[in-house]
Amino acid sequence: SNEEGDALYALRMRLSDPNGVLQSWDPTLVNPCTWFHVTCDTASRVVRLDLGNSNVSGSIGPELSRLVNLQYLYVPLR
Ligand SMILES: *[C@@H]1O[C@H](CO)[C@@H](O)[C@H](O)[C@H]1NC(C)=O
């Protein structure tokens, strides 16, 4: 995937995902725009990451700073 996909995939690796809601986060795709919970703009840049209602837990890390076009982030942490 591209730089933003790589960053998101690195984030996925940090998280516990008991219900498999991040299984669509496939790093072999050219960009992460079809991944569930990820929204891109018309230029295929990640602008929104919403992990609400997903039961995902864990800690976020420096990966998020690589999502330079992000406008909305919702990651409930436990
Ligand atoms: C989150 O976990 C609860 C309790 O196990 C379950 O009922 C619910 O379906 C899960 N949510 C998702 C999005 O998988």
PDB file of the backbone (N, CA, C, O) and the ligand in Angstrom, with CONECT records:
HET    LIG  A 101      14
ATOM      1  N   SER A   1       0.849  -1.198   0.000  1.00  0.00           N
ATOM      2  CA  SER A   1       0.000   0.000   0.000  1.00  0.00           C
ATOM      3  C   SER A   1       0.884   1.248   0.000  1.00  0.00           C
ATOM      4  O   SER A   1       2.112   1.163  -0.035  1.00  0.00           O
ATOM      5  N   ASN A   2       0.227   2.403   0.040  1.00  0.00           N
ATOM      6  CA  ASN A   2       0.983   3.650   0.021  1.00  0.00           C
ATOM      7  C   ASN A   2       1.420   4.038   1.451  1.00  0.00           C
ATOM      8  O   ASN A   2       1.240   3.272   2.397  1.00  0.00           O
ATOM      9  N   GLU A   3       1.993   5.235   1.579  1.00  0.00           N
ATOM     10  CA  GLU A   3       2.531   5.670   2.875  1.00  0.00           C
ATOM     11  C   GLU A   3       1.458   5.659   3.969  1.00  0.00           C
ATOM     12  O   GLU A   3       1.706   5.209   5.087  1.00  0.00           O
ATOM     13  N   GLU A   4       0.276   6.156   3.635  1.00  0.00           N
ATOM     14  CA  GLU A   4      -0.780   6.201   4.647  1.00  0.00           C
ATOM     15  C   GLU A   4      -1.276   4.794   4.982  1.00  0.00           C
ATOM     16  O   GLU A   4      -1.588   4.496   6.135  1.00  0.00           O
ATOM     17  N   GLY A   5      -1.344   3.943   3.976  1.00  0.00           N
ATOM     18  CA  GLY A   5      -1.718   2.551   4.239  1.00  0.00           C
ATOM     19  C   GLY A   5      -0.694   1.860   5.119  1.00  0.00           C
ATOM     20  O   GLY A   5      -1.050   1.104   6.023  1.00  0.00           O
ATOM     21  N   ASP A   6       0.571   2.119   4.856  1.00  0.00           N
ATOM     22  CA  ASP A   6       1.638   1.531   5.688  1.00  0.00           C
ATOM     23  C   ASP A   6       1.498   1.986   7.137  1.00  0.00           C
ATOM     24  O   ASP A   6       1.679   1.205   8.070  1.00  0.00           O
ATOM     25  N   ALA A   7       1.171   3.268   7.304  1.00  0.00           N
ATOM     26  CA  ALA A   7       1.017   3.804   8.663  1.00  0.00           C
ATOM     27  C   ALA A   7      -0.172   3.151   9.367  1.00  0.00           C
ATOM     28  O   ALA A   7      -0.082   2.782  10.538  1.00  0.00           O
ATOM     29  N   LEU A   8      -1.278   3.011   8.650  1.00  0.00           N
ATOM     30  CA  LEU A   8      -2.459   2.387   9.247  1.00  0.00           C
ATOM     31  C   LEU A   8      -2.211   0.920   9.560  1.00  0.00           C
ATOM     32  O   LEU A   8      -2.659   0.409  10.586  1.00  0.00           O
ATOM     33  N   TYR A   9      -1.495   0.249   8.670  1.00  0.00           N
ATOM     34  CA  TYR A   9      -1.221  -1.159   8.921  1.00  0.00           C
ATOM     35  C   TYR A   9      -0.306  -1.322  10.144  1.00  0.00           C
ATOM     36  O   TYR A   9      -0.469  -2.256  10.929  1.00  0.00           O
ATOM     37  N   ALA A  10       0.644  -0.415  10.292  1.00  0.00           N
ATOM     38  CA  ALA A  10       1.493  -0.434  11.488  1.00  0.00           C
ATOM     39  C   ALA A  10       0.645  -0.208  12.733  1.00  0.00           C
ATOM     40  O   ALA A  10       0.889  -0.819  13.774  1.00  0.00           O
ATOM     41  N   LEU A  11      -0.352   0.670  12.629  1.00  0.00           N
ATOM     42  CA  LEU A  11      -1.268   0.898  13.752  1.00  0.00           C
ATOM     43  C   LEU A  11      -2.062  -0.366  14.052  1.00  0.00           C
ATOM     44  O   LEU A  11      -2.229  -0.740  15.213  1.00  0.00           O
ATOM     45  N   ARG A  12      -2.549  -1.023  13.004  1.00  0.00           N
ATOM     46  CA  ARG A  12      -3.314  -2.265  13.204  1.00  0.00           C
ATOM     47  C   ARG A  12      -2.498  -3.281  13.997  1.00  0.00           C
ATOM     48  O   ARG A  12      -3.028  -3.979  14.861  1.00  0.00           O
ATOM     49  N   MET A  13      -1.209  -3.356  13.695  1.00  0.00           N
ATOM     50  CA  MET A  13      -0.352  -4.332  14.360  1.00  0.00           C
ATOM     51  C   MET A  13      -0.236  -4.064  15.865  1.00  0.00           C
ATOM     52  O   MET A  13       0.080  -4.971  16.635  1.00  0.00           O
ATOM     53  N   ARG A  14      -0.491  -2.822  16.280  1.00  0.00           N
ATOM     54  CA  ARG A  14      -0.400  -2.475  17.699  1.00  0.00           C
ATOM     55  C   ARG A  14      -1.670  -2.790  18.461  1.00  0.00           C
ATOM     56  O   ARG A  14      -1.659  -2.881  19.688  1.00  0.00           O
ATOM     57  N   LEU A  15      -2.772  -2.957  17.731  1.00  0.00           N
ATOM     58  CA  LEU A  15      -4.085  -2.984  18.368  1.00  0.00           C
ATOM     59  C   LEU A  15      -4.580  -4.406  18.593  1.00  0.00           C
ATOM     60  O   LEU A  15      -4.243  -5.324  17.846  1.00  0.00           O
ATOM     61  N   SER A  16      -5.374  -4.566  19.623  1.00  0.00           N
ATOM     62  CA  SER A  16      -6.100  -5.803  19.859  1.00  0.00           C
ATOM     63  C   SER A  16      -7.467  -5.667  19.194  1.00  0.00           C
ATOM     64  O   SER A  16      -8.170  -4.681  19.412  1.00  0.00           O
ATOM     65  N   ASP A  17      -7.838  -6.648  18.391  1.00  0.00           N
ATOM     66  CA  ASP A  17      -9.040  -6.560  17.561  1.00  0.00           C
ATOM     67  C   ASP A  17      -9.836  -7.856  17.698  1.00  0.00           C
ATOM     68  O   ASP A  17      -9.835  -8.685  16.788  1.00  0.00           O
ATOM     69  N   PRO A  18     -10.518  -8.032  18.838  1.00  0.00           N
ATOM     70  CA  PRO A  18     -11.148  -9.323  19.145  1.00  0.00           C
ATOM     71  C   PRO A  18     -12.249  -9.720  18.171  1.00  0.00           C
ATOM     72  O   PRO A  18     -12.540 -10.908  18.032  1.00  0.00           O
ATOM     73  N   ASN A  19     -12.871  -8.754  17.490  1.00  0.00           N
ATOM     74  CA  ASN A  19     -13.959  -9.073  16.576  1.00  0.00           C
ATOM     75  C   ASN A  19     -13.533  -9.034  15.105  1.00  0.00           C
ATOM     76  O   ASN A  19     -14.365  -9.188  14.211  1.00  0.00           O
ATOM     77  N   GLY A  20     -12.243  -8.828  14.861  1.00  0.00           N
ATOM     78  CA  GLY A  20     -11.732  -8.868  13.493  1.00  0.00           C
ATOM     79  C   GLY A  20     -12.245  -7.757  12.601  1.00  0.00           C
ATOM     80  O   GLY A  20     -12.353  -7.936  11.388  1.00  0.00           O
ATOM     81  N   VAL A  21     -12.565  -6.605  13.187  1.00  0.00           N
ATOM     82  CA  VAL A  21     -13.109  -5.526  12.364  1.00  0.00           C
ATOM     83  C   VAL A  21     -12.041  -4.871  11.481  1.00  0.00           C
ATOM     84  O   VAL A  21     -12.370  -4.114  10.568  1.00  0.00           O
ATOM     85  N   LEU A  22     -10.783  -5.156  11.747  1.00  0.00           N
ATOM     86  CA  LEU A  22      -9.709  -4.578  10.929  1.00  0.00           C
ATOM     87  C   LEU A  22      -9.179  -5.574   9.892  1.00  0.00           C
ATOM     88  O   LEU A  22      -8.115  -5.365   9.307  1.00  0.00           O
ATOM     89  N   GLN A  23      -9.928  -6.653   9.671  1.00  0.00           N
ATOM     90  CA  GLN A  23      -9.452  -7.653   8.704  1.00  0.00           C
ATOM     91  C   GLN A  23      -9.407  -7.114   7.280  1.00  0.00           C
ATOM     92  O   GLN A  23      -8.667  -7.627   6.440  1.00  0.00           O
ATOM     93  N   SER A  24     -10.205  -6.069   7.007  1.00  0.00           N
ATOM     94  CA  SER A  24     -10.172  -5.485   5.662  1.00  0.00           C
ATOM     95  C   SER A  24      -8.937  -4.622   5.447  1.00  0.00           C
ATOM     96  O   SER A  24      -8.713  -4.133   4.340  1.00  0.00           O
ATOM     97  N   TRP A  25      -8.139  -4.428   6.478  1.00  0.00           N
ATOM     98  CA  TRP A  25      -6.935  -3.583   6.361  1.00  0.00           C
ATOM     99  C   TRP A  25      -5.825  -4.412   5.717  1.00  0.00           C
ATOM    100  O   TRP A  25      -4.922  -4.911   6.388  1.00  0.00           O
ATOM    101  N   ASP A  26      -5.922  -4.538   4.406  1.00  0.00           N
ATOM    102  CA  ASP A  26      -5.059  -5.414   3.623  1.00  0.00           C
ATOM    103  C   ASP A  26      -3.921  -4.588   3.012  1.00  0.00           C
ATOM    104  O   ASP A  26      -4.163  -3.777   2.118  1.00  0.00           O
ATOM    105  N   PRO A  27      -2.707  -4.781   3.475  1.00  0.00           N
ATOM    106  CA  PRO A  27      -1.598  -3.933   3.008  1.00  0.00           C
ATOM    107  C   PRO A  27      -1.201  -4.197   1.556  1.00  0.00           C
ATOM    108  O   PRO A  27      -0.381  -3.462   1.006  1.00  0.00           O
ATOM    109  N   THR A  28      -1.764  -5.228   0.924  1.00  0.00           N
ATOM    110  CA  THR A  28      -1.416  -5.475  -0.481  1.00  0.00           C
ATOM    111  C   THR A  28      -2.230  -4.594  -1.429  1.00  0.00           C
ATOM    112  O   THR A  28      -1.934  -4.532  -2.622  1.00  0.00           O
ATOM    113  N   LEU A  29      -3.254  -3.911  -0.906  1.00  0.00           N
ATOM    114  CA  LEU A  29      -4.028  -2.999  -1.753  1.00  0.00           C
ATOM    115  C   LEU A  29      -3.226  -1.727  -1.997  1.00  0.00           C
ATOM    116  O   LEU A  29      -2.363  -1.359  -1.200  1.00  0.00           O
ATOM    117  N   VAL A  30      -3.524  -1.060  -3.113  1.00  0.00           N
ATOM    118  CA  VAL A  30      -2.703   0.087  -3.513  1.00  0.00           C
ATOM    119  C   VAL A  30      -2.853   1.267  -2.561  1.00  0.00           C
ATOM    120  O   VAL A  30      -1.916   2.043  -2.376  1.00  0.00           O
ATOM    121  N   ASN A  31      -4.031   1.402  -1.957  1.00  0.00           N
ATOM    122  CA  ASN A  31      -4.227   2.426  -0.932  1.00  0.00           C
ATOM    123  C   ASN A  31      -5.261   1.909   0.065  1.00  0.00           C
ATOM    124  O   ASN A  31      -5.941   0.919  -0.202  1.00  0.00           O
ATOM    125  N   PRO A  32      -5.381   2.579   1.217  1.00  0.00           N
ATOM    126  CA  PRO A  32      -6.273   2.060   2.265  1.00  0.00           C
ATOM    127  C   PRO A  32      -7.716   2.553   2.148  1.00  0.00           C
ATOM    128  O   PRO A  32      -8.491   2.422   3.095  1.00  0.00           O
ATOM    129  N   CYS A  33      -8.077   3.110   1.012  1.00  0.00           N
ATOM    130  CA  CYS A  33      -9.371   3.799   0.912  1.00  0.00           C
ATOM    131  C   CYS A  33     -10.577   2.865   0.956  1.00  0.00           C
ATOM    132  O   CYS A  33     -11.688   3.320   1.228  1.00  0.00           O
ATOM    133  N   THR A  34     -10.391   1.596   0.702  1.00  0.00           N
ATOM    134  CA  THR A  34     -11.509   0.656   0.790  1.00  0.00           C
ATOM    135  C   THR A  34     -11.563  -0.034   2.140  1.00  0.00           C
ATOM    136  O   THR A  34     -12.458  -0.845   2.378  1.00  0.00           O
ATOM    137  N   TRP A  35     -10.628   0.267   3.026  1.00  0.00           N
ATOM    138  CA  TRP A  35     -10.608  -0.394   4.332  1.00  0.00           C
ATOM    139  C   TRP A  35     -11.749   0.125   5.197  1.00  0.00           C
ATOM    140  O   TRP A  35     -12.047   1.319   5.192  1.00  0.00           O
ATOM    141  N   PHE A  36     -12.376  -0.766   5.931  1.00  0.00           N
ATOM    142  CA  PHE A  36     -13.441  -0.344   6.834  1.00  0.00           C
ATOM    143  C   PHE A  36     -12.873   0.597   7.897  1.00  0.00           C
ATOM    144  O   PHE A  36     -11.743   0.425   8.354  1.00  0.00           O
ATOM    145  N   HIS A  37     -13.655   1.571   8.273  1.00  0.00           N
ATOM    146  CA  HIS A  37     -13.335   2.572   9.291  1.00  0.00           C
ATOM    147  C   HIS A  37     -12.376   3.652   8.783  1.00  0.00           C
ATOM    148  O   HIS A  37     -11.995   4.547   9.538  1.00  0.00           O
ATOM    149  N   VAL A  38     -11.985   3.573   7.501  1.00  0.00           N
ATOM    150  CA  VAL A  38     -11.083   4.552   6.910  1.00  0.00           C
ATOM    151  C   VAL A  38     -11.836   5.287   5.794  1.00  0.00           C
ATOM    152  O   VAL A  38     -12.521   4.660   4.985  1.00  0.00           O
ATOM    153  N   THR A  39     -11.707   6.601   5.757  1.00  0.00           N
ATOM    154  CA  THR A  39     -12.339   7.396   4.701  1.00  0.00           C
ATOM    155  C   THR A  39     -11.271   8.242   4.017  1.00  0.00           C
ATOM    156  O   THR A  39     -10.430   8.857   4.673  1.00  0.00           O
ATOM    157  N   CYS A  40     -11.320   8.262   2.681  1.00  0.00           N
ATOM    158  CA  CYS A  40     -10.381   9.072   1.908  1.00  0.00           C
ATOM    159  C   CYS A  40     -11.117  10.218   1.221  1.00  0.00           C
ATOM    160  O   CYS A  40     -12.339  10.200   1.075  1.00  0.00           O
ATOM    161  N   ASP A  41     -10.342  11.211   0.806  1.00  0.00           N
ATOM    162  CA  ASP A  41     -10.905  12.265  -0.037  1.00  0.00           C
ATOM    163  C   ASP A  41     -10.784  11.838  -1.503  1.00  0.00           C
ATOM    164  O   ASP A  41     -10.370  10.716  -1.792  1.00  0.00           O
ATOM    165  N   THR A  42     -11.141  12.725  -2.413  1.00  0.00           N
ATOM    166  CA  THR A  42     -11.150  12.345  -3.829  1.00  0.00           C
ATOM    167  C   THR A  42      -9.747  12.110  -4.377  1.00  0.00           C
ATOM    168  O   THR A  42      -9.595  11.517  -5.445  1.00  0.00           O
ATOM    169  N   ALA A  43      -8.729  12.562  -3.667  1.00  0.00           N
ATOM    170  CA  ALA A  43      -7.347  12.336  -4.079  1.00  0.00           C
ATOM    171  C   ALA A  43      -6.749  11.105  -3.383  1.00  0.00           C
ATOM    172  O   ALA A  43      -5.534  10.908  -3.379  1.00  0.00           O
ATOM    173  N   SER A  44      -7.633  10.278  -2.791  1.00  0.00           N
ATOM    174  CA  SER A  44      -7.206   9.047  -2.120  1.00  0.00           C
ATOM    175  C   SER A  44      -6.275   9.285  -0.942  1.00  0.00           C
ATOM    176  O   SER A  44      -5.402   8.469  -0.647  1.00  0.00           O
ATOM    177  N   ARG A  45      -6.473  10.411  -0.277  1.00  0.00           N
ATOM    178  CA  ARG A  45      -5.728  10.684   0.955  1.00  0.00           C
ATOM    179  C   ARG A  45      -6.632  10.407   2.148  1.00  0.00           C
ATOM    180  O   ARG A  45      -7.816  10.745   2.129  1.00  0.00           O
ATOM    181  N   VAL A  46      -6.076   9.796   3.178  1.00  0.00           N
ATOM    182  CA  VAL A  46      -6.882   9.430   4.346  1.00  0.00           C
ATOM    183  C   VAL A  46      -7.252  10.690   5.126  1.00  0.00           C
ATOM    184  O   VAL A  46      -6.376  11.414   5.599  1.00  0.00           O
ATOM    185  N   VAL A  47      -8.551  10.946   5.255  1.00  0.00           N
ATOM    186  CA  VAL A  47      -9.014  12.135   5.968  1.00  0.00           C
ATOM    187  C   VAL A  47      -9.777  11.786   7.242  1.00  0.00           C
ATOM    188  O   VAL A  47     -10.033  12.657   8.073  1.00  0.00           O
ATOM    189  N   ARG A  48     -10.138  10.519   7.398  1.00  0.00           N
ATOM    190  CA  ARG A  48     -10.985  10.169   8.538  1.00  0.00           C
ATOM    191  C   ARG A  48     -10.661   8.755   8.994  1.00  0.00           C
ATOM    192  O   ARG A  48     -10.543   7.834   8.186  1.00  0.00           O
ATOM    193  N   LEU A  49     -10.520   8.604  10.299  1.00  0.00           N
ATOM    194  CA  LEU A  49     -10.318   7.291  10.897  1.00  0.00           C
ATOM    195  C   LEU A  49     -11.250   7.205  12.092  1.00  0.00           C
ATOM    196  O   LEU A  49     -11.115   7.963  13.053  1.00  0.00           O
ATOM    197  N   ASP A  50     -12.184   6.289  12.027  1.00  0.00           N
ATOM    198  CA  ASP A  50     -13.222   6.187  13.059  1.00  0.00           C
ATOM    199  C   ASP A  50     -13.299   4.741  13.538  1.00  0.00           C
ATOM    200  O   ASP A  50     -13.847   3.877  12.854  1.00  0.00           O
ATOM    201  N   LEU A  51     -12.750   4.494  14.708  1.00  0.00           N
ATOM    202  CA  LEU A  51     -12.759   3.143  15.265  1.00  0.00           C
ATOM    203  C   LEU A  51     -13.787   3.013  16.387  1.00  0.00           C
ATOM    204  O   LEU A  51     -13.682   2.138  17.246  1.00  0.00           O
ATOM    205  N   GLY A  52     -14.794   3.909  16.361  1.00  0.00           N
ATOM    206  CA  GLY A  52     -15.876   3.783  17.330  1.00  0.00           C
ATOM    207  C   GLY A  52     -16.662   2.509  17.074  1.00  0.00           C
ATOM    208  O   GLY A  52     -16.705   2.019  15.945  1.00  0.00           O
ATOM    209  N   ASN A  53     -17.283   1.970  18.116  1.00  0.00           N
ATOM    210  CA  ASN A  53     -18.115   0.781  17.979  1.00  0.00           C
ATOM    211  C   ASN A  53     -17.384  -0.386  17.310  1.00  0.00           C
ATOM    212  O   ASN A  53     -17.977  -1.099  16.501  1.00  0.00           O
ATOM    213  N   SER A  54     -16.128  -0.583  17.634  1.00  0.00           N
ATOM    214  CA  SER A  54     -15.365  -1.649  16.985  1.00  0.00           C
ATOM    215  C   SER A  54     -14.744  -2.623  17.979  1.00  0.00           C
ATOM    216  O   SER A  54     -14.242  -3.673  17.577  1.00  0.00           O
ATOM    217  N   ASN A  55     -14.768  -2.298  19.254  1.00  0.00           N
ATOM    218  CA  ASN A  55     -14.143  -3.114  20.301  1.00  0.00           C
ATOM    219  C   ASN A  55     -12.620  -3.212  20.167  1.00  0.00           C
ATOM    220  O   ASN A  55     -11.978  -4.009  20.850  1.00  0.00           O
ATOM    221  N   VAL A  56     -12.060  -2.402  19.289  1.00  0.00           N
ATOM    222  CA  VAL A  56     -10.605  -2.378  19.159  1.00  0.00           C
ATOM    223  C   VAL A  56     -10.015  -1.698  20.394  1.00  0.00           C
ATOM    224  O   VAL A  56     -10.548  -0.699  20.877  1.00  0.00           O
ATOM    225  N   SER A  57      -8.924  -2.244  20.893  1.00  0.00           N
ATOM    226  CA  SER A  57      -8.284  -1.617  22.044  1.00  0.00           C
ATOM    227  C   SER A  57      -6.774  -1.663  21.873  1.00  0.00           C
ATOM    228  O   SER A  57      -6.244  -2.364  21.011  1.00  0.00           O
ATOM    229  N   GLY A  58      -6.107  -0.902  22.710  1.00  0.00           N
ATOM    230  CA  GLY A  58      -4.661  -0.844  22.628  1.00  0.00           C
ATOM    231  C   GLY A  58      -4.204   0.583  22.682  1.00  0.00           C
ATOM    232  O   GLY A  58      -4.940   1.466  23.124  1.00  0.00           O
ATOM    233  N   SER A  59      -2.982   0.817  22.231  1.00  0.00           N
ATOM    234  CA  SER A  59      -2.449   2.165  22.285  1.00  0.00           C
ATOM    235  C   SER A  59      -2.071   2.608  20.883  1.00  0.00           C
ATOM    236  O   SER A  59      -1.561   1.833  20.073  1.00  0.00           O
ATOM    237  N   ILE A  60      -2.338   3.885  20.624  1.00  0.00           N
ATOM    238  CA  ILE A  60      -1.910   4.442  19.353  1.00  0.00           C
ATOM    239  C   ILE A  60      -0.438   4.826  19.463  1.00  0.00           C
ATOM    240  O   ILE A  60       0.108   4.895  20.563  1.00  0.00           O
ATOM    241  N   GLY A  61       0.187   5.071  18.349  1.00  0.00           N
ATOM    242  CA  GLY A  61       1.608   5.369  18.383  1.00  0.00           C
ATOM    243  C   GLY A  61       1.978   6.404  17.345  1.00  0.00           C
ATOM    244  O   GLY A  61       1.113   7.096  16.807  1.00  0.00           O
ATOM    245  N   PRO A  62       3.256   6.509  17.066  1.00  0.00           N
ATOM    246  CA  PRO A  62       3.744   7.547  16.147  1.00  0.00           C
ATOM    247  C   PRO A  62       3.242   7.367  14.716  1.00  0.00           C
ATOM    248  O   PRO A  62       3.378   8.267  13.887  1.00  0.00           O
ATOM    249  N   GLU A  63       2.657   6.190  14.426  1.00  0.00           N
ATOM    250  CA  GLU A  63       2.105   5.963  13.082  1.00  0.00           C
ATOM    251  C   GLU A  63       1.124   7.065  12.676  1.00  0.00           C
ATOM    252  O   GLU A  63       1.083   7.491  11.522  1.00  0.00           O
ATOM    253  N   LEU A  64       0.333   7.516  13.662  1.00  0.00           N
ATOM    254  CA  LEU A  64      -0.725   8.477  13.334  1.00  0.00           C
ATOM    255  C   LEU A  64      -0.170   9.777  12.770  1.00  0.00           C
ATOM    256  O   LEU A  64      -0.840  10.456  11.993  1.00  0.00           O
ATOM    257  N   SER A  65       1.049  10.122  13.158  1.00  0.00           N
ATOM    258  CA  SER A  65       1.626  11.373  12.661  1.00  0.00           C
ATOM    259  C   SER A  65       1.934  11.285  11.166  1.00  0.00           C
ATOM    260  O   SER A  65       2.187  12.302  10.520  1.00  0.00           O
ATOM    261  N   ARG A  66       1.912  10.075  10.625  1.00  0.00           N
ATOM    262  CA  ARG A  66       2.164   9.910   9.186  1.00  0.00           C
ATOM    263  C   ARG A  66       0.891  10.114   8.359  1.00  0.00           C
ATOM    264  O   ARG A  66       0.949  10.166   7.130  1.00  0.00           O
ATOM    265  N   LEU A  67      -0.256  10.228   9.035  1.00  0.00           N
ATOM    266  CA  LEU A  67      -1.516  10.492   8.321  1.00  0.00           C
ATOM    267  C   LEU A  67      -1.688  12.002   8.238  1.00  0.00           C
ATOM    268  O   LEU A  67      -2.487  12.586   8.971  1.00  0.00           O
ATOM    269  N   VAL A  68      -0.940  12.625   7.347  1.00  0.00           N
ATOM    270  CA  VAL A  68      -0.818  14.081   7.359  1.00  0.00           C
ATOM    271  C   VAL A  68      -2.079  14.791   6.876  1.00  0.00           C
ATOM    272  O   VAL A  68      -2.215  16.000   7.061  1.00  0.00           O
ATOM    273  N   ASN A  69      -2.999  14.054   6.262  1.00  0.00           N
ATOM    274  CA  ASN A  69      -4.221  14.684   5.766  1.00  0.00           C
ATOM    275  C   ASN A  69      -5.429  14.429   6.661  1.00  0.00           C
ATOM    276  O   ASN A  69      -6.554  14.796   6.323  1.00  0.00           O
ATOM    277  N   LEU A  70      -5.181  13.796   7.804  1.00  0.00           N
ATOM    278  CA  LEU A  70      -6.274  13.416   8.691  1.00  0.00           C
ATOM    279  C   LEU A  70      -7.003  14.643   9.234  1.00  0.00           C
ATOM    280  O   LEU A  70      -6.384  15.594   9.712  1.00  0.00           O
ATOM    281  N   GLN A  71      -8.336  14.600   9.149  1.00  0.00           N
ATOM    282  CA  GLN A  71      -9.154  15.713   9.651  1.00  0.00           C
ATOM    283  C   GLN A  71     -10.025  15.290  10.817  1.00  0.00           C
ATOM    284  O   GLN A  71     -10.435  16.124  11.625  1.00  0.00           O
ATOM    285  N   TYR A  72     -10.311  13.996  10.912  1.00  0.00           N
ATOM    286  CA  TYR A  72     -11.196  13.495  11.962  1.00  0.00           C
ATOM    287  C   TYR A  72     -10.629  12.185  12.468  1.00  0.00           C
ATOM    288  O   TYR A  72     -10.305  11.291  11.686  1.00  0.00           O
ATOM    289  N   LEU A  73     -10.513  12.077  13.773  1.00  0.00           N
ATOM    290  CA  LEU A  73      -9.986  10.848  14.366  1.00  0.00           C
ATOM    291  C   LEU A  73     -10.842  10.476  15.560  1.00  0.00           C
ATOM    292  O   LEU A  73     -11.060  11.292  16.455  1.00  0.00           O
ATOM    293  N   TYR A  74     -11.324   9.247  15.572  1.00  0.00           N
ATOM    294  CA  TYR A  74     -12.023   8.773  16.757  1.00  0.00           C
ATOM    295  C   TYR A  74     -11.528   7.370  17.059  1.00  0.00           C
ATOM    296  O   TYR A  74     -11.862   6.421  16.350  1.00  0.00           O
ATOM    297  N   VAL A  75     -10.737   7.241  18.104  1.00  0.00           N
ATOM    298  CA  VAL A  75     -10.164   5.961  18.499  1.00  0.00           C
ATOM    299  C   VAL A  75     -10.379   5.820  19.997  1.00  0.00           C
ATOM    300  O   VAL A  75      -9.569   6.307  20.786  1.00  0.00           O
ATOM    301  N   PRO A  76     -11.468   5.154  20.403  1.00  0.00           N
ATOM    302  CA  PRO A  76     -11.679   4.974  21.832  1.00  0.00           C
ATOM    303  C   PRO A  76     -10.633   4.033  22.402  1.00  0.00           C
ATOM    304  O   PRO A  76     -10.433   2.938  21.878  1.00  0.00           O
ATOM    305  N   LEU A  77      -9.971   4.443  23.457  1.00  0.00           N
ATOM    306  CA  LEU A  77      -8.893   3.650  24.041  1.00  0.00           C
ATOM    307  C   LEU A  77      -9.317   3.079  25.394  1.00  0.00           C
ATOM    308  O   LEU A  77      -9.994   3.736  26.184  1.00  0.00           O
ATOM    309  N   ARG A  78      -8.910   1.875  25.627  1.00  0.00           N
ATOM    310  CA  ARG A  78      -9.217   1.248  26.902  1.00  0.00           C
ATOM    311  C   ARG A  78      -7.940   0.773  27.541  1.00  0.00           C
ATOM    312  O   ARG A  78      -7.970   0.209  28.635  1.00  0.00           O
TER     313      ARG A  78
HETATM  314  C1  LIG A 101     -18.216  -5.830  20.649  1.00  0.00           C
HETATM  315  O1  LIG A 101     -18.308  -6.776  21.682  1.00  0.00           O
HETATM  316  C2  LIG A 101     -19.626  -7.022  22.115  1.00  0.00           C
HETATM  317  C3  LIG A 101     -19.557  -7.952  23.328  1.00  0.00           C
HETATM  318  O2  LIG A 101     -18.751  -9.068  23.038  1.00  0.00           O
HETATM  319  C4  LIG A 101     -20.424  -7.633  20.939  1.00  0.00           C
HETATM  320  O3  LIG A 101     -21.758  -7.871  21.348  1.00  0.00           O
HETATM  321  C5  LIG A 101     -20.418  -6.673  19.775  1.00  0.00           C
HETATM  322  O4  LIG A 101     -21.034  -7.256  18.649  1.00  0.00           O
HETATM  323  C6  LIG A 101     -18.981  -6.303  19.412  1.00  0.00           C
HETATM  324  N1  LIG A 101     -18.959  -5.257  18.384  1.00  0.00           N
HETATM  325  C7  LIG A 101     -18.397  -5.415  17.194  1.00  0.00           C
HETATM  326  C8  LIG A 101     -18.484  -4.232  16.270  1.00  0.00           C
HETATM  327  O5  LIG A 101     -17.833  -6.434  16.843  1.00  0.00           O
CONECT  314  315  323
CONECT  315  314  316
CONECT  316  315  317  319
CONECT  317  316  318
CONECT  318  317
CONECT  319  316  320  321
CONECT  320  319
CONECT  321  319  322  323
CONECT  322  321
CONECT  323  314  321  324
CONECT  324  323  325
CONECT  325  324  326  327
CONECT  326  325
CONECT  327  325
END
